Amino acid sequence: MALTALSWCFSVALALFCGPWWPQVYPALAPENEVPLRPTTWLTEGKVTTITLPKGRTRRLYFTLKKKTPAMSVTVSPCDLPIEWSLAARTLKDKPLKSLQWSTKKSTPEVWWRGPGTEEKIHSFTGNAADTYMGPSYPHASIYILKLRSKQHNTRATVYLYEGLGPSGAFPLIPADPRVHTLGVGMTSVTLSWAPSASITSLPQTQKSFDYCVLINSQQNYASLCGAQESMRKEKDQKQEKKERKRRVTVWPILKEWWWQQWDAYPENHLSPSSSVTDEYDELQCSCQGTDNVCTVSELLPDTQYYFDVFIIDRVNRTSAAYKGTFAQTHEEARPAITTLREGELRWVTFPERASNSEQFFTFRPRGWQQSGLLTLQSCTGGEKVKVTVSSKGQVLSSQAVGGDLVHIWLQGSPSYFIHLEKEGTTTGQISAAGNPDLPGGLMASVKMQTSSAYHRRGVPSLPSTLQLKSFNRLRGCNTVTLAWMGTEERSLYCVYGRKLGNHEAQAGAVSALTAPCLGPESRSDTERVLCKYFQELNPQRAVTTAVIGGLEPGMAYVFDVYLMRRWGIPIKYASKMVKTRKEC
């Protein structure tokens, strides 16, 4: 019995000490005249306040000023969408009129609010740029009302209230010329400049609380850093949503694994209010960052329009200000000049540039339904490496080096061909262009090229087994010499050209007297042509032809050249041969 009484006393004492478990209402702490008319948001002075603006709803912020406050400033910064905001001062009487009759019992603030009073509109603004009202305070104002509204979509804005004269110092200063200027535009880079901010120029070099941040995108300019961040966040969410859609179609084991990955990747402190804004500026991917007011943005795409925005960031107050952005379009890639080759055209391709690498482009369209053609090339300088690449519809058909010997490339099966000639470099120890007789002065390389349609051929034409000329000493006379050369099994025309050498040329040596390998019969005078003859031998080993050249002077030196004249391709020049007639016979 004593134990039961003791237990009951202890329970009563505990109840008196801790109170009941159900909530109690104390009328003295919640009088009727303190019930507000609507939920109110009071604006704190000297603090950046973020306000969420639902679509079509008007948000009201209220604030009062300290006594004897001479002036004030209110700064509203929309995030990514234009908003409407206005500032008004309301003056109310101390007591409501006694003559007003209420059908129901009202609270004292509601009766006081609905009582007579005046409201004066001070300032209004519509747009997506940051706007600041600076003006004197209203001595008779009872309360100030700030109204904000977004008509388009849900968005947010920041509001800052400052009591006092002059700038608040919470936001970076933008110069009188807020424009971003374009200094230069290239194919993959753009150089920008802007007037420096007084927030940076007025600070000592040791203090680095302000930074410029240059952001680029391909959509639009942004009036605030928040708008740029919001756009990047939406773009990131869209990419993430696409990945999520792909993951939703997976089977259960993969979905289960994805669930645990998402659970592990979800931050444990996502509900912590301290991590919401602290790293906001640290995650910015600025193309240029620092205190320099000149920036070169590189690694851009050619022929693309970009938008450039410059923001100045105050890392101490966690605020920013925006310059007036600009846009520029990068230059398009330099398209090489493509020359169309005509049927049977003989073309000299020169590389006059002194650069180590140079290239030229050509196109050829063969005639006839067979779509067959023959490309013939010959390099005219031994000191240059020239490479030819033939392609069609993006596929490489042939790629090889071009030297002093003729190069034949058979074209078949495509309506058009793309020919690329590239000078790869100079070989040391070779003859320079200045000492090469077949090139004009100053040219670094030259290639002789011809393209022609082959209507009835099925491949590359046959070539002689050797391009050497032979003279017979026993058959050499005072007025005649005998030459021999190898022919082909095809019926072709061979033309012999000759010229007499002077005493100085003959004494200088055979090298200086020889005719350049690239000079064809079109460059020779008709007076130098000695004879032309047709020849054909089906047996390549016996395809030898001779020519007896008369009408020469005794004891004189002559240089003879033989050209194989073909229906297709460049004429083939045999090696020059210097022969001296006998003085006495």
C-alpha positions as CSV (number, residue, x, y, z in Angstrom):
1,M,0.0,0.0,0.0
2,A,2.8,2.4,0.9
3,L,4.5,1.5,-2.4
4,T,1.4,2.4,-4.4
5,A,0.9,5.7,-2.7
6,L,4.6,6.6,-3.3
7,S,4.2,5.7,-7.0
8,W,1.1,7.9,-7.3
9,C,2.8,10.9,-5.7
10,F,5.7,10.6,-8.1
11,S,3.4,10.5,-11.1
12,V,1.6,13.7,-10.0
13,A,4.9,15.5,-9.4
14,L,6.2,14.5,-12.8
15,A,2.9,15.7,-14.5
16,L,3.1,19.0,-12.7
17,F,6.7,19.5,-13.6
18,C,6.6,18.5,-17.3
19,G,3.0,19.5,-18.1
20,P,0.4,17.5,-20.0
21,W,1.2,15.9,-23.3
22,W,-1.6,17.7,-25.2
23,P,-1.1,21.3,-26.3
24,Q,-2.5,24.1,-24.3
25,V,-3.7,27.5,-25.5
26,Y,-2.9,30.5,-23.4
27,P,-5.3,33.3,-24.2
28,A,-3.0,35.9,-22.7
29,L,-0.1,35.0,-25.2
30,A,-2.4,35.1,-28.3
31,P,-4.8,37.9,-28.0
32,E,-7.4,38.5,-30.6
33,N,-6.0,41.8,-31.8
34,E,-2.7,40.2,-32.9
35,V,-4.1,37.8,-35.4
36,P,-2.7,39.0,-38.8
37,L,-4.9,39.6,-41.8
38,R,-2.7,37.6,-44.2
39,P,0.7,35.9,-43.9
40,T,3.2,38.8,-44.2
41,T,6.9,38.8,-45.2
42,W,9.1,41.4,-43.7
43,L,12.1,42.6,-45.6
44,T,15.3,42.8,-43.6
45,E,17.7,45.7,-44.1
46,G,21.2,44.9,-45.3
47,K,20.5,41.3,-46.4
48,V,20.0,39.7,-49.8
49,T,16.6,38.1,-49.7
50,T,15.5,35.5,-52.3
51,I,11.8,35.5,-53.2
52,T,10.0,32.7,-55.1
53,L,7.4,34.1,-57.6
54,P,4.7,31.7,-58.7
55,K,3.2,32.4,-62.1
56,G,0.4,35.1,-62.0
57,R,0.6,35.6,-58.2
58,T,1.6,38.9,-56.6
59,R,4.1,38.6,-53.7
60,R,4.2,41.4,-51.2
61,L,7.1,42.4,-49.0
62,Y,6.7,44.9,-46.2
63,F,9.3,47.0,-44.4
64,T,9.6,50.1,-42.3
65,L,12.5,52.5,-41.9
66,K,14.3,53.6,-38.8
67,K,13.5,57.0,-37.5
68,K,15.3,59.9,-39.1
69,T,16.5,57.7,-42.0
70,P,17.2,60.3,-44.8
71,A,17.2,58.0,-47.8
72,M,16.8,54.4,-48.9
73,S,17.5,52.1,-51.9
74,V,15.8,49.0,-53.0
75,T,17.5,46.7,-55.5
76,V,15.5,43.9,-57.3
77,S,17.3,41.4,-59.4
78,P,15.2,39.0,-61.5
79,C,16.7,35.6,-62.2
80,D,15.9,34.4,-65.7
81,L,12.5,35.8,-66.6
82,P,11.1,39.4,-66.8
83,I,9.0,40.4,-63.8
84,E,6.9,43.4,-62.7
85,W,7.7,45.1,-59.4
86,S,6.5,48.3,-57.7
87,L,7.3,50.2,-54.5
88,A,4.6,52.1,-52.6
89,A,4.4,54.0,-49.3
90,R,1.2,53.7,-47.2
91,T,0.2,56.2,-44.6
92,L,-2.4,55.1,-42.1
93,K,-4.3,56.8,-39.2
94,D,-3.4,55.8,-35.7
95,K,-7.0,54.8,-34.8
96,P,-9.9,53.6,-36.9
97,L,-13.0,55.6,-37.3
98,K,-15.7,54.9,-34.6
99,S,-18.5,55.4,-37.1
100,L,-17.6,52.2,-39.0
101,Q,-19.9,49.3,-38.3
102,W,-18.8,45.7,-38.7
103,S,-21.2,42.8,-39.3
104,T,-18.8,40.5,-37.4
105,K,-16.1,40.9,-34.9
106,K,-12.8,41.9,-36.4
107,S,-9.3,42.0,-35.1
108,T,-7.7,45.3,-34.2
109,P,-5.0,45.1,-37.0
110,E,-7.6,44.2,-39.6
111,V,-9.9,47.1,-38.5
112,W,-6.8,49.4,-38.5
113,W,-5.7,48.2,-42.0
114,R,-9.1,48.6,-43.5
115,G,-9.5,52.0,-42.0
116,P,-8.9,55.2,-44.1
117,G,-5.4,55.8,-45.4
118,T,-3.4,56.8,-48.4
119,E,-1.0,54.8,-50.6
120,E,1.5,56.5,-52.9
121,K,3.3,54.7,-55.6
122,I,7.0,55.5,-55.6
123,H,8.6,53.4,-58.3
124,S,7.7,50.6,-60.8
125,F,9.8,48.6,-63.3
126,T,9.2,45.8,-65.8
127,G,12.0,43.7,-67.3
128,N,14.6,41.0,-66.6
129,A,17.5,43.3,-65.7
130,A,18.5,44.3,-62.2
131,D,16.9,47.7,-61.2
132,T,17.5,49.9,-58.2
133,Y,15.4,52.6,-56.7
134,M,17.3,55.3,-54.8
135,G,15.4,58.2,-53.2
136,P,14.5,60.0,-50.0
137,S,12.3,58.4,-47.3
138,Y,8.7,59.4,-46.7
139,P,8.5,60.9,-43.2
140,H,4.7,60.2,-42.8
141,A,4.8,56.7,-44.3
142,S,3.6,54.1,-41.9
143,I,4.8,51.1,-44.0
144,Y,6.4,50.4,-47.3
145,I,5.0,47.8,-49.7
146,L,7.1,46.0,-52.3
147,K,5.0,44.1,-54.9
148,L,6.5,41.5,-57.3
149,R,4.8,39.5,-60.0
150,S,5.8,37.1,-62.8
151,K,3.4,36.7,-65.7
152,Q,5.1,34.0,-67.8
153,H,6.4,31.2,-65.6
154,N,7.5,30.4,-62.0
155,T,10.7,32.2,-61.3
156,R,12.6,33.9,-58.5
157,A,14.2,37.2,-57.7
158,T,16.5,38.7,-55.1
159,V,15.7,41.9,-53.1
160,Y,18.1,44.1,-51.1
161,L,17.1,47.0,-48.9
162,Y,19.6,49.6,-47.8
163,E,19.0,52.5,-45.5
164,G,21.2,55.5,-46.0
165,L,22.7,57.8,-48.6
166,G,24.9,56.8,-51.5
167,P,25.4,53.3,-52.9
168,S,24.9,50.3,-50.6
169,G,28.3,48.7,-51.4
170,A,26.7,45.3,-51.5
171,F,26.8,45.0,-55.3
172,P,29.8,45.5,-57.7
173,L,29.9,48.7,-59.6
174,I,29.3,48.8,-63.3
175,P,31.0,51.5,-65.3
176,A,29.2,54.2,-67.3
177,D,29.8,52.2,-70.5
178,P,28.5,48.7,-69.6
179,R,29.0,47.3,-73.1
180,V,31.3,44.4,-74.0
181,H,33.3,45.2,-77.1
182,T,34.7,42.7,-79.7
183,L,38.4,43.4,-80.5
184,G,38.9,40.5,-82.9
185,V,37.2,37.5,-84.4
186,G,38.9,34.5,-85.8
187,M,38.0,31.1,-87.0
188,T,38.2,29.5,-83.5
189,S,38.7,32.4,-81.2
190,V,37.1,35.8,-80.2
191,T,38.9,38.5,-78.2
192,L,36.7,40.7,-75.9
193,S,37.3,43.9,-73.9
194,W,35.2,46.0,-71.5
195,A,35.6,49.0,-69.3
196,P,37.1,48.2,-65.9
197,S,34.8,48.3,-62.8
198,A,35.6,50.8,-60.1
199,S,35.1,48.0,-57.6
200,I,38.3,46.4,-58.9
201,T,40.4,49.5,-59.7
202,S,39.8,51.1,-56.3
203,L,40.9,48.1,-54.4
204,P,44.6,47.4,-53.5
205,Q,46.3,44.6,-55.4
206,T,46.5,42.5,-52.3
207,Q,42.8,42.4,-51.8
208,K,41.1,40.1,-54.3
209,S,37.4,40.0,-53.4
210,F,36.2,40.8,-56.9
211,D,36.5,38.8,-60.1
212,Y,35.4,39.0,-63.7
213,C,33.7,36.0,-65.1
214,V,33.1,35.5,-68.9
215,L,30.4,33.0,-69.9
216,I,29.7,31.9,-73.4
217,N,26.7,30.1,-74.9
218,S,25.1,29.6,-78.3
219,Q,21.5,30.7,-77.4
220,Q,21.2,34.2,-76.0
221,N,22.7,36.9,-73.7
222,Y,21.7,36.9,-70.0
223,A,20.9,40.0,-67.9
224,S,22.0,38.3,-64.7
225,L,24.3,35.6,-63.5
226,C,21.3,33.8,-62.0
227,G,19.7,33.6,-65.4
228,A,22.9,32.1,-66.9
229,Q,23.1,29.6,-64.1
230,E,19.5,28.7,-64.5
231,S,19.9,28.0,-68.2
232,M,22.9,25.8,-67.6
233,R,21.0,24.0,-64.9
234,K,18.0,23.4,-67.2
235,E,20.3,22.1,-69.9
236,K,22.0,19.7,-67.5
237,D,18.6,18.5,-66.2
238,Q,17.5,17.8,-69.8
239,K,20.5,15.7,-70.5
240,Q,19.9,13.9,-67.2
241,E,16.3,13.3,-68.1
242,K,17.3,11.8,-71.4
243,K,19.6,9.4,-69.5
244,E,16.7,8.6,-67.1
245,R,14.4,7.7,-70.0
246,K,16.9,5.2,-71.4
247,R,17.3,3.7,-67.9
248,R,13.6,3.2,-67.5
249,V,13.4,0.6,-70.2
250,T,15.9,-1.7,-68.5
251,V,15.0,-4.9,-66.9
252,W,14.7,-5.3,-63.1
253,P,18.3,-6.3,-62.2
254,I,19.7,-3.3,-64.0
255,L,17.0,-1.1,-62.5
256,K,17.8,-2.4,-59.1
257,E,21.5,-1.6,-59.6
258,W,20.7,1.8,-60.8
259,W,18.5,2.4,-57.7
260,W,21.3,1.7,-55.4
261,Q,23.7,3.9,-57.4
262,Q,21.2,6.7,-57.2
263,W,20.8,6.2,-53.4
264,D,24.6,6.2,-52.9
265,A,25.1,9.2,-55.1
266,Y,22.4,11.3,-53.4
267,P,24.1,13.7,-50.9
268,E,23.3,13.1,-47.3
269,N,23.2,16.9,-46.5
270,H,20.8,17.8,-49.3
271,L,18.4,19.3,-46.7
272,S,21.1,21.4,-45.1
273,P,20.3,25.1,-45.5
274,S,24.0,26.0,-45.3
275,S,25.0,24.3,-48.6
276,S,22.4,26.0,-50.8
277,V,24.4,29.1,-51.8
278,T,27.9,28.7,-50.5
279,D,29.3,27.0,-53.6
280,E,27.1,28.8,-56.1
281,Y,30.0,30.9,-57.6
282,D,32.6,28.2,-57.2
283,E,30.9,25.9,-59.7
284,L,30.9,28.5,-62.5
285,Q,32.8,27.4,-65.7
286,C,34.2,30.8,-66.7
287,S,36.1,31.1,-70.0
288,C,38.1,33.9,-68.4
289,Q,38.3,34.7,-64.7
290,G,40.3,37.3,-62.9
291,T,40.8,41.0,-62.8
292,D,41.9,41.6,-66.4
293,N,39.3,43.4,-68.6
294,V,40.5,41.7,-71.8
295,C,39.7,38.1,-72.6
296,T,40.4,35.8,-75.6
297,V,38.0,32.9,-75.8
298,S,39.5,30.0,-77.9
299,E,38.6,26.5,-79.0
300,L,35.4,27.7,-80.7
301,L,33.7,26.1,-83.7
302,P,34.1,27.8,-87.1
303,D,31.2,29.6,-88.6
304,T,29.1,29.6,-85.4
305,Q,27.4,32.4,-83.6
306,Y,28.3,32.7,-79.9
307,Y,26.9,35.0,-77.1
308,F,29.3,36.5,-74.6
309,D,28.4,37.8,-71.1
310,V,30.7,39.4,-68.6
311,F,29.8,39.4,-64.9
312,I,31.7,40.9,-62.0
313,I,31.4,38.9,-58.8
314,D,31.7,40.0,-55.2
315,R,32.8,36.9,-53.4
316,V,32.5,38.5,-49.9
317,N,28.9,39.7,-50.2
318,R,28.0,36.8,-52.6
319,T,26.5,39.2,-55.2
320,S,27.1,40.0,-58.8
321,A,26.5,42.6,-61.5
322,A,26.2,42.1,-65.3
323,Y,27.7,44.0,-68.2
324,K,25.7,44.3,-71.4
325,G,26.6,41.2,-73.4
326,T,27.5,40.9,-77.0
327,F,27.6,38.3,-79.7
328,A,29.9,37.4,-82.6
329,Q,30.1,34.8,-85.3
330,T,33.4,33.0,-85.9
331,H,34.8,32.9,-89.4
332,E,34.2,30.0,-91.6
333,E,36.9,27.6,-92.4
334,A,39.1,28.5,-95.4
335,R,37.8,26.4,-98.2
336,P,40.5,25.5,-100.7
337,A,40.2,26.7,-104.3
338,I,39.2,23.7,-106.5
339,T,40.2,23.9,-110.2
340,T,38.2,22.0,-112.8
341,L,40.5,20.2,-115.3
342,R,39.3,20.2,-118.9
343,E,39.5,17.3,-121.3
344,G,43.1,16.7,-122.5
345,E,44.3,19.9,-120.8
346,L,48.0,20.0,-120.1
347,R,48.6,22.0,-116.9
348,W,51.7,23.2,-115.0
349,V,51.1,23.1,-111.3
350,T,53.4,25.4,-109.4
351,F,53.9,26.0,-105.6
352,P,55.2,29.5,-105.3
353,E,54.8,29.7,-101.6
354,R,57.9,29.4,-99.5
355,A,56.1,27.4,-96.7
356,S,57.3,23.9,-96.1
357,N,53.9,22.5,-96.9
358,S,51.6,23.6,-99.8
359,E,48.7,22.0,-101.6
360,Q,46.4,22.5,-104.5
361,F,43.1,20.8,-105.4
362,F,41.5,19.8,-108.7
363,T,38.5,18.0,-110.0
364,F,38.0,16.0,-113.2
365,R,34.8,14.6,-114.8
366,P,35.6,12.1,-117.6
367,R,33.4,11.9,-120.7
368,G,31.5,8.9,-121.9
369,W,29.3,6.3,-120.1
370,Q,32.4,4.2,-119.2
371,Q,33.5,7.0,-116.8
372,S,37.1,6.1,-117.4
373,G,40.1,8.4,-117.6
374,L,43.8,8.7,-117.3
375,L,45.8,11.0,-115.1
376,T,49.4,11.5,-116.0
377,L,51.9,13.4,-113.8
378,Q,55.5,14.2,-113.8
379,S,57.6,16.2,-111.3
380,C,59.9,18.8,-112.9
381,T,62.2,19.4,-109.9
382,G,64.3,16.9,-108.1
383,G,64.5,18.9,-104.9
384,E,60.8,18.7,-104.0
385,K,58.6,15.9,-102.8
386,V,55.2,16.0,-104.3
387,K,52.4,13.6,-103.4
388,V,49.2,13.0,-105.4
389,T,46.0,11.6,-103.8
390,V,43.0,10.7,-105.9
391,S,39.6,10.2,-104.3
392,S,36.0,9.9,-105.2
393,K,33.0,10.3,-102.9
394,G,35.3,10.6,-99.9
395,Q,37.1,7.3,-100.6
396,V,40.8,7.4,-101.5
397,L,41.5,5.6,-104.7
398,S,45.2,6.2,-105.1
399,S,48.0,7.9,-103.2
400,Q,51.6,8.0,-104.3
401,A,54.7,10.2,-104.8
402,V,55.4,12.0,-108.0
403,G,59.0,12.0,-109.3
404,G,60.9,12.7,-112.5
405,D,59.4,9.5,-114.1
406,L,55.9,9.6,-115.4
407,V,53.1,8.5,-113.1
408,H,50.0,7.0,-114.6
409,I,46.8,6.7,-112.5
410,W,43.9,4.9,-114.1
411,L,40.5,6.4,-113.3
412,Q,37.4,4.2,-113.6
413,G,34.0,3.8,-112.2
414,S,33.1,7.2,-110.8
415,P,31.5,10.2,-112.5
416,S,34.0,12.7,-110.9
417,Y,37.4,12.5,-109.2
418,F,39.0,14.8,-106.7
419,I,42.8,15.3,-107.1
420,H,44.9,16.6,-104.3
421,L,48.6,17.7,-104.9
422,E,50.7,18.3,-101.9
423,K,54.3,19.6,-101.6
424,E,55.8,17.7,-98.7
425,G,59.2,19.3,-98.4
426,T,62.6,19.9,-99.9
427,T,65.2,17.2,-100.2
428,T,68.6,18.3,-99.1
429,G,71.4,18.1,-101.7
430,Q,69.1,18.5,-104.7
431,I,69.2,21.2,-107.3
432,S,67.6,24.4,-106.3
433,A,64.8,26.1,-108.2
434,A,67.1,29.0,-109.1
435,G,69.4,26.6,-110.9
436,N,66.7,24.5,-112.6
437,P,66.3,25.6,-116.2
438,D,62.8,24.3,-116.7
439,L,61.2,26.5,-113.9
440,P,60.7,30.3,-113.9
441,G,62.6,32.1,-111.2
442,G,61.2,32.0,-107.7
443,L,59.1,28.9,-108.1
444,M,59.6,26.2,-105.5
445,A,58.1,23.2,-107.2
446,S,56.3,22.3,-110.4
447,V,54.3,19.3,-111.6
448,K,53.2,18.6,-115.1
449,M,49.7,17.1,-115.2
450,Q,47.2,16.0,-117.8
451,T,43.8,14.4,-117.6
452,S,41.9,12.8,-120.5
453,S,39.0,10.5,-120.9
454,A,39.8,7.0,-122.2
455,Y,36.8,5.9,-124.3
456,H,38.2,2.6,-125.6
457,R,41.1,1.8,-123.3
458,R,40.9,-0.7,-120.4
459,G,44.0,0.3,-118.5
460,V,47.2,2.3,-118.3
461,P,49.1,2.5,-121.6
462,S,52.3,0.6,-121.9
463,L,55.7,2.4,-121.5
464,P,59.1,1.7,-123.0
465,S,61.3,-0.5,-121.0
466,T,63.9,2.3,-120.9
467,L,64.0,5.9,-121.8
468,Q,67.7,6.0,-122.8
469,L,68.9,7.1,-126.3
470,K,71.8,5.3,-127.9
471,S,74.2,6.6,-130.6
472,F,76.5,4.3,-132.6
473,N,80.1,5.5,-132.9
474,R,80.7,3.4,-135.9
475,L,77.8,4.9,-137.7
476,R,78.8,8.5,-136.8
477,G,79.9,10.5,-139.8
478,C,80.7,14.1,-140.6
479,N,77.1,15.0,-141.5
480,T,75.1,12.2,-140.0
481,V,74.5,10.4,-136.7
482,T,72.4,7.3,-136.0
483,L,70.1,7.1,-132.9
484,A,68.2,4.2,-131.4
485,W,65.6,3.9,-128.7
486,M,63.1,1.4,-127.3
487,G,59.4,1.6,-128.3
488,T,56.2,-0.2,-127.3
489,E,53.8,-2.8,-128.7
490,E,51.3,0.0,-129.4
491,R,51.4,2.0,-132.5
492,S,52.7,5.4,-131.5
493,L,54.3,8.5,-133.0
494,Y,57.9,9.3,-132.2
495,C,59.4,12.8,-132.9
496,V,63.1,13.7,-132.8
497,Y,64.2,17.2,-132.0
498,G,67.8,18.5,-132.2
499,R,69.7,21.6,-131.6
500,K,73.3,22.6,-132.2
501,L,75.5,23.6,-129.3
502,G,78.0,26.3,-129.3
503,N,81.7,25.9,-128.4
504,H,81.1,27.2,-124.8
505,E,78.2,24.9,-124.1
506,A,80.0,21.9,-125.5
507,Q,83.1,22.7,-123.3
508,A,81.0,23.3,-120.2
509,G,79.8,19.7,-120.1
510,A,76.9,17.5,-120.9
511,V,74.8,18.4,-117.8
512,S,74.3,22.0,-118.6
513,A,73.6,21.3,-122.3
514,L,70.8,18.7,-121.7
515,T,67.2,19.6,-122.2
516,A,65.0,19.9,-119.0
517,P,62.9,16.7,-118.6
518,C,59.6,18.6,-118.3
519,L,59.9,20.6,-121.5
520,G,57.6,18.9,-124.0
521,P,57.4,19.3,-127.8
522,E,55.0,22.1,-127.3
523,S,57.8,24.2,-125.9
524,R,60.2,23.4,-128.8
525,S,60.6,25.4,-132.0
526,D,59.5,23.9,-135.3
527,T,63.0,24.5,-136.6
528,E,64.3,22.0,-134.0
529,R,62.1,19.2,-135.2
530,V,64.1,16.8,-137.2
531,L,61.6,14.0,-138.0
532,C,58.5,12.1,-136.8
533,K,57.8,8.4,-137.4
534,Y,55.3,5.8,-136.4
535,F,56.5,2.5,-134.8
536,Q,55.0,-0.6,-133.4
537,E,56.4,-3.9,-132.3
538,L,54.3,-6.6,-130.6
539,N,57.4,-8.2,-129.0
540,P,58.6,-5.8,-126.3
541,Q,62.1,-7.3,-126.3
542,R,62.5,-6.5,-130.0
543,A,60.8,-3.1,-129.9
544,V,63.9,-1.1,-131.0
545,T,63.7,1.6,-133.6
546,T,66.4,3.7,-135.2
547,A,66.7,7.1,-137.0
548,V,69.4,8.4,-139.2
549,I,69.7,12.2,-138.8
550,G,71.5,14.0,-141.6
551,G,72.3,17.6,-142.7
552,L,74.7,18.2,-139.8
553,E,77.9,20.2,-139.8
554,P,81.3,18.4,-139.3
555,G,83.0,18.6,-135.9
556,M,79.9,20.1,-134.1
557,A,78.1,19.0,-131.0
558,Y,74.3,18.4,-131.1
559,V,71.7,17.6,-128.4
560,F,68.9,15.3,-129.5
561,D,65.6,14.6,-127.8
562,V,63.0,12.0,-128.7
563,Y,59.3,12.3,-127.6
564,L,56.8,9.6,-127.6
565,M,53.6,11.2,-128.7
566,R,50.5,9.5,-127.4
567,R,46.8,9.9,-127.8
568,W,46.3,10.0,-124.1
569,G,48.5,11.5,-121.4
570,I,51.6,13.6,-121.4
571,P,54.2,13.0,-124.2
572,I,57.0,10.9,-122.9
573,K,60.5,12.4,-123.2
574,Y,63.5,10.2,-123.5
575,A,66.8,11.2,-121.9
576,S,68.7,13.8,-123.9
577,K,71.7,12.6,-125.9
578,M,74.6,14.8,-126.9
579,V,76.5,13.6,-130.0
580,K,79.4,15.2,-131.8
581,T,80.0,14.7,-135.5
582,R,83.3,13.7,-136.9
583,K,85.7,16.5,-138.2
584,E,87.2,14.4,-141.0
585,C,85.7,11.6,-142.9
